[in-house]
Amino acid sequence: MPFMRRASHHELRTAFRALLDSDSCFHTASVFDPMSARIAADLGFEVGILGGSVASLQVLAAPDFALITLSEFVEQATRIGRVSRLPVIADADHGYGNALNVMRTVVELERAGIAALTIEDTLLPAQFGRKSTDLIPVEEGVGKIRAALEARVDPDLAIIARTNAGVLSTEEVIKRTKAYQAAGADGICMVGVVDFEHLEKIAEHLSIPLMLVTYGNPKLRDNERLARLGVRIVVNGHAAYFAAIKATYDCLREQRQVATGTELNATELTHKYTLPEDYIIWAEEFMNVKE
């Protein structure tokens, strides 16, 4: 669509459905504010994604510890939805709570103009001393997907069920993804797929579109092969926002004429300014409850 052409939220959702219904594989632009959404559309990206981790960085300057609230995430999604000329997927984490919270999440993000959203089966926020990759029971995950489908008004809003294929056996991934497909999910999103052999074992049991979060995994870079296996959307990561952090730091450092002696990359800068050590100390102090 021509740059700056106005498009309704429904038109953008229809455009995203066309991507899912195609026989091609598309890579997302990481969008985090109105400007980045306009840039992505102008450069010809077919779809964007608002990452939960990126929203946490931008809104809170906090690490990805499930600290951002639904209202804060929706505010950022609304700003993007107000100007977006390409469909945007929202990384809605675990739906900000149980199945009833998921319903509220869908209502708010649909109103914000999001074209699709992912609901994952991760146990969030992580309990003290537990891995942030712990998953909820598959039955609870199914309940969340069913609740999300019940809550949407526009049937073209895509509800995508997400799971972590990197922490489960292949048999368990197949069990979960088949259950989410049977529950009515419009697509399956997976993080942690190792390679094409891993993907093939899972994909042969599914008939709905797939979305992969690959973080640029070189073993999954064959677009045509991905497309043949039903992958329609690939998320390579959120390099654009990290590049913005690096550019901001370098610009301000130059203006202030600060010599650090060492060059910090974007990952190091993010770690430095999100203060993760403080959160770890607070978790130990306030979450490690001793009888």
C-alpha positions as CSV (number, residue, x, y, z in Angstrom):
1,M,0.0,0.0,0.0
2,P,1.3,3.5,-0.7
3,F,3.1,5.2,2.1
4,M,0.9,7.4,4.3
5,R,-2.3,5.9,2.9
6,R,-4.8,5.6,5.7
7,A,-5.9,2.1,6.5
8,S,-8.5,0.9,8.9
9,H,-7.6,-1.6,11.6
10,H,-9.8,-4.2,9.9
11,E,-8.0,-3.6,6.6
12,L,-4.7,-4.2,8.3
13,R,-6.0,-7.4,9.9
14,T,-7.3,-8.6,6.5
15,A,-3.8,-7.9,5.1
16,F,-2.3,-10.0,7.8
17,R,-4.7,-12.8,7.2
18,A,-3.6,-12.7,3.5
19,L,-0.1,-13.3,4.7
20,L,-1.2,-16.3,6.7
21,D,-3.1,-17.7,3.8
22,S,-0.3,-17.3,1.3
23,D,2.4,-19.8,0.4
24,S,5.3,-17.5,1.3
25,C,7.3,-16.7,4.4
26,F,7.6,-13.1,5.7
27,H,10.0,-11.5,8.1
28,T,8.8,-9.0,10.7
29,A,10.1,-5.6,11.3
30,S,10.6,-4.8,15.0
31,V,8.5,-1.7,15.7
32,F,8.4,0.0,19.0
33,D,6.9,3.5,18.4
34,P,4.9,5.4,15.7
35,M,8.1,6.5,13.9
36,S,9.5,2.9,13.6
37,A,6.1,1.7,12.3
38,R,6.1,4.3,9.6
39,I,9.7,3.6,8.6
40,A,9.0,-0.2,8.4
41,A,6.0,0.4,6.1
42,D,7.9,2.8,3.9
43,L,10.7,0.3,3.5
44,G,8.2,-2.3,2.3
45,F,7.9,-4.7,5.3
46,E,4.7,-6.7,5.1
47,V,4.3,-7.0,8.9
48,G,5.7,-5.6,12.1
49,I,5.9,-6.9,15.7
50,L,5.8,-5.1,19.0
51,G,7.9,-7.2,21.4
52,G,7.1,-7.4,25.1
53,S,10.7,-7.2,26.0
54,V,11.2,-4.1,23.8
55,A,8.1,-2.5,25.3
56,S,9.5,-3.2,28.8
57,L,12.8,-1.5,27.8
58,Q,11.2,1.5,26.2
59,V,8.5,2.1,28.8
60,L,10.3,1.1,32.0
61,A,14.0,0.7,31.1
62,A,13.6,-2.6,32.8
63,P,14.8,-6.1,32.0
64,D,12.3,-8.6,30.6
65,F,11.1,-9.9,33.9
66,A,7.3,-9.5,33.2
67,L,7.2,-6.1,34.9
68,I,5.3,-4.2,32.3
69,T,1.5,-4.0,32.9
70,L,-1.2,-4.5,30.4
71,S,-2.2,-0.8,30.4
72,E,1.4,0.3,29.7
73,F,1.7,-2.2,26.9
74,V,-1.7,-1.2,25.4
75,E,-0.7,2.5,25.5
76,Q,2.3,1.8,23.4
77,A,0.3,-0.5,21.0
78,T,-2.3,2.3,20.7
79,R,0.3,4.9,19.7
80,I,1.6,2.5,17.0
81,G,-1.9,1.5,15.9
82,R,-2.9,5.1,15.4
83,V,-0.4,5.6,12.6
84,S,0.5,2.1,11.4
85,R,0.3,1.4,7.7
86,L,1.3,-2.3,8.1
87,P,-0.3,-5.0,10.2
88,V,1.4,-5.3,13.6
89,I,1.6,-8.4,15.8
90,A,1.6,-7.8,19.6
91,D,3.7,-10.1,21.8
92,A,1.1,-10.3,24.5
93,D,3.2,-12.6,26.7
94,H,1.0,-14.8,28.9
95,G,-2.0,-12.5,28.5
96,Y,-1.1,-10.7,31.7
97,G,-2.6,-13.3,33.9
98,N,-5.1,-16.2,33.8
99,A,-7.8,-16.9,31.1
100,L,-10.0,-14.0,32.3
101,N,-7.0,-11.6,32.1
102,V,-6.4,-12.9,28.6
103,M,-9.9,-11.9,27.6
104,R,-9.2,-8.4,28.9
105,T,-5.9,-8.3,27.0
106,V,-7.6,-9.3,23.7
107,V,-10.3,-6.6,24.1
108,E,-7.7,-3.9,24.8
109,L,-5.3,-4.8,22.1
110,E,-8.1,-5.2,19.5
111,R,-9.2,-1.7,20.3
112,A,-5.6,-0.5,20.0
113,G,-5.5,-1.6,16.4
114,I,-3.3,-4.7,16.6
115,A,-3.7,-7.2,13.7
116,A,-2.6,-10.3,15.6
117,L,-1.4,-11.3,19.0
118,T,0.5,-14.1,20.5
119,I,-0.5,-15.8,23.8
120,E,2.2,-18.0,25.3
121,D,2.0,-20.8,27.8
122,T,5.0,-19.6,29.9
123,L,4.5,-19.4,33.6
124,L,4.8,-15.7,34.2
125,P,6.0,-13.9,36.2
126,A,8.6,-16.6,37.1
127,Q,8.5,-17.8,40.6
128,F,11.5,-17.3,42.8
129,G,14.3,-19.8,42.0
130,R,12.5,-21.1,39.0
131,K,13.5,-20.8,35.4
132,S,11.7,-18.1,33.3
133,T,11.0,-20.9,30.8
134,D,8.7,-22.9,33.0
135,L,5.4,-23.6,31.3
136,I,1.8,-23.9,32.5
137,P,-0.2,-27.1,32.0
138,V,-1.4,-27.6,28.5
139,E,-5.0,-27.6,29.7
140,E,-4.6,-24.1,31.1
141,G,-2.9,-23.0,27.9
142,V,-5.9,-24.3,25.9
143,G,-8.3,-22.4,28.2
144,K,-6.4,-19.2,27.5
145,I,-6.7,-19.7,23.7
146,R,-10.4,-20.4,24.0
147,A,-10.9,-17.4,26.2
148,A,-9.0,-15.2,23.7
149,L,-11.2,-16.4,20.8
150,E,-14.3,-15.7,22.8
151,A,-13.1,-12.1,23.6
152,R,-12.4,-10.9,20.1
153,V,-15.0,-9.0,18.2
154,D,-13.3,-8.7,14.8
155,P,-13.0,-12.3,13.5
156,D,-10.0,-11.2,11.4
157,L,-8.0,-10.5,14.5
158,A,-5.5,-13.4,14.6
159,I,-5.0,-15.3,17.9
160,I,-1.7,-17.1,17.8
161,A,-0.7,-19.7,20.5
162,R,2.9,-19.6,21.4
163,T,5.1,-22.3,23.1
164,N,8.7,-22.9,23.8
165,A,10.0,-25.8,21.7
166,G,13.5,-25.4,23.2
167,V,12.6,-26.6,26.7
168,L,10.2,-29.5,25.8
169,S,10.7,-32.9,24.2
170,T,9.5,-33.0,20.6
171,E,6.6,-35.3,21.7
172,E,5.5,-32.7,24.2
173,V,5.7,-29.9,21.7
174,I,3.6,-31.9,19.3
175,K,1.0,-32.5,22.1
176,R,0.8,-28.9,23.0
177,T,0.6,-27.4,19.5
178,K,-2.0,-29.9,18.4
179,A,-4.1,-29.1,21.5
180,Y,-3.8,-25.3,20.7
181,Q,-4.7,-26.0,17.1
182,A,-7.8,-28.0,18.1
183,A,-8.8,-25.2,20.5
184,G,-9.1,-22.9,17.4
185,A,-5.9,-20.9,17.4
186,D,-5.3,-19.2,14.1
187,G,-1.6,-20.0,14.1
188,I,1.2,-21.5,16.2
189,C,4.2,-19.6,17.3
190,M,7.3,-21.4,18.5
191,V,10.6,-20.2,20.0
192,G,13.5,-22.6,20.4
193,V,13.2,-24.6,17.3
194,V,16.7,-25.9,16.7
195,D,16.9,-26.7,13.0
196,F,14.8,-28.0,10.0
197,E,14.8,-31.6,11.2
198,H,13.3,-30.4,14.5
199,L,10.8,-28.2,12.7
200,E,9.7,-31.0,10.3
201,K,8.9,-33.4,13.1
202,I,6.5,-30.8,14.6
203,A,5.1,-29.3,11.5
204,E,3.9,-32.6,10.0
205,H,1.3,-32.8,12.8
206,L,-0.1,-29.3,12.2
207,S,-2.3,-27.7,9.5
208,I,-2.5,-24.1,10.6
209,P,0.1,-21.4,9.8
210,L,3.3,-21.3,11.8
211,M,5.3,-18.4,13.2
212,L,8.9,-18.9,14.4
213,V,11.0,-16.7,16.7
214,T,14.5,-17.6,15.5
215,Y,16.7,-14.8,16.6
216,G,18.5,-15.2,13.3
217,N,19.3,-18.9,13.8
218,P,21.5,-19.7,10.8
219,K,20.1,-23.3,10.7
220,L,16.7,-21.8,9.8
221,R,17.5,-19.3,7.1
222,D,16.1,-21.0,4.0
223,N,13.0,-19.0,3.3
224,E,11.6,-21.4,0.7
225,R,12.0,-24.4,2.9
226,L,10.4,-22.6,5.8
227,A,7.5,-21.7,3.5
228,R,7.0,-25.3,2.4
229,L,6.8,-26.4,6.0
230,G,4.0,-23.9,6.7
231,V,6.0,-21.1,8.3
232,R,4.4,-17.8,7.3
233,I,6.0,-15.4,9.8
234,V,9.6,-15.3,11.1
235,V,10.8,-13.0,14.0
236,N,14.5,-12.6,13.8
237,G,14.7,-10.4,16.9
238,H,14.6,-6.7,17.8
239,A,17.9,-5.4,16.5
240,A,16.3,-2.0,15.5
241,Y,15.6,-1.0,19.1
242,F,19.0,-2.1,20.3
243,A,20.6,-0.2,17.5
244,A,18.7,2.9,18.7
245,I,20.0,2.4,22.3
246,K,23.6,2.2,20.9
247,A,23.1,5.3,18.7
248,T,21.6,7.3,21.6
249,Y,24.5,6.4,23.9
250,D,27.1,7.2,21.3
251,C,25.5,10.5,20.3
252,L,25.1,11.7,23.9
253,R,28.6,10.5,24.9
254,E,30.1,12.5,22.0
255,Q,28.1,15.6,22.8
256,R,29.3,15.4,26.4
257,Q,32.8,14.4,25.3
258,V,32.9,11.5,27.7
259,A,35.8,9.0,27.1
260,T,34.9,5.6,28.5
261,G,38.1,3.8,27.5
262,T,36.0,0.8,26.3
263,E,33.4,0.5,23.6
264,L,30.1,-1.0,24.9
265,N,27.9,-2.8,22.5
266,A,24.1,-2.7,22.5
267,T,23.8,-5.8,24.7
268,E,26.3,-4.4,27.3
269,L,24.5,-1.0,27.3
270,T,21.2,-2.6,27.8
271,H,22.5,-4.7,30.7
272,K,24.1,-1.6,32.3
273,Y,21.1,0.6,32.2
274,T,18.3,-1.8,33.0
275,L,19.9,-2.6,36.4
276,P,19.2,-6.4,36.4
277,E,21.4,-6.9,39.5
278,D,19.0,-4.7,41.5
279,Y,16.1,-6.8,40.5
280,I,17.9,-10.0,41.5
281,I,18.7,-8.5,44.9
282,W,15.0,-7.5,45.3
283,A,13.8,-10.9,44.3
284,E,16.1,-12.5,46.9
285,E,14.9,-10.0,49.5
286,F,11.2,-10.0,48.9
287,M,10.4,-13.3,47.0
288,N,12.5,-15.8,48.7
289,V,10.0,-16.3,51.6
290,K,11.3,-18.4,54.4
291,E,9.0,-20.0,56.9
